[in-house]
């Protein structure tokens, strides 16, 4: 059945989040490196020039007939990542060939002793100490100006999109303590810490959670004050929590995730739980969150159909066209998968169509076009 | 001959009680229990941990902790083993392919394979096909594991499998692939024999291949 659009993009997005009826599913793919590759620009240029990156995404947006909102509000660069993902980073044109995507290089940049320092002093004092370990190439005295440049970039990007009438879906990240420590300690050392020094880990987590929440809410509010619409949602990262046993999940992951989500909602912000990896065994926990107030965005490792079964009446689900399908499949394969998503996960509302995490740099353009086209025109659930 | 511990050691490992394992191993060695017997019991524990992981009752951090305890125990008993340090199950070459530096998944699988008595030749990350071929020739390994997190690495995996064919090794080496976005579609694209979903599946596949080889 062909779609007759009766809603504006922002109404459609808000309705999907609130589990209300929609005229079709909102379509919000996560586009980044793919746009550079399609426009013949190297990834080195893309990661080092925020304005260029935004313009390339906009060009693809226009070429492909548009979608409901641009995904990321904040231009990501090697400095910005340090605020959310405390790891060494290999950059195209520096550690990598100029047209390869960046890759995180997980090393132990936080020691066992650092837990005590963090429990005593909080996250940002430690972040300042850790910074030279993860970005030895950036002199620490440049941090304030780098931060300012990144913040101004975020505002400039949002203004630019707003000037075209396009909303920005998400930005500014909160990364729960379990994720931060797992990255900074390395997954192996962090896993051992949970058994060898659980109380130290928890003390550090307890110390920083309010600080992380406060900083994220401050960031989101700051963007909102300086732009017309701000972001529709606020980014909330999660992957490594799924590596934990349920017993550890309930002690080291869930209480902090839940606290962050509730604080966002309390502040009038919609959390976008950008949760990669396989959350299938943990889906039931999300029923503890307020109904229709948050989005669970999954990357195709979580069983999205199971997610619909467990959470469909409770929480908007977003996802999850797999990266490998966009690279190796045909447009027909993509259309068939998207139709199935809309048929099953879209039934009764509460679904936003997206790529599973970001669109791969080497996706076939005809596949990405097929995703967007079928997503905007196929909706069998009216009446 | 003095026998082992009625399964106490395997259950301590299964419960991830590091101190208990340490104490039991020291006690057994002091009692004169042969290190081979201790190792066998540790392997039984690792197999059960792998089964629980595959069954969804154990999670990744539990695998990592178990592999750590196993590795620590090995360090202690390895010098006392008379017949070398194992590797009875066969040789496996393992690598994260060229262009990809992610190794968390690979490292866990390597640890599990070692726990299952495979001799694993871990070439690390960003490994070009020629180094893989060289190692396969040098060791005569019948199983090759390739790991990747990025879609761009599918092409490296494909190039590696093609290089294997050019070197005349394709019929003698079983290739298993895995990593975040790797599924059946990717397996077909790169020309591998199988794709594995997790560490325990990799161990099971390696066992199957080794059995065929024998």
Interface residues (C-beta under 8 A of the other chain):
Chain A: X90 X100 X101 X103 X105 X106 X187 X188 X190 X191 X192 X194 X195 X196 X242 X243 X244 X245 X246 X248 X281 X301 X322 X323 X324 X325 X326 X327 X328 X329 X360 X361 X362 X363
Chain B: X16 X18 X56 X58 X59 X60 X61 X62 X64 X65 X68 X99 X100 X101 X102 X104 X107 X150 X151 X152 X154 X180 X181 X182 X183 X185 X186 X189
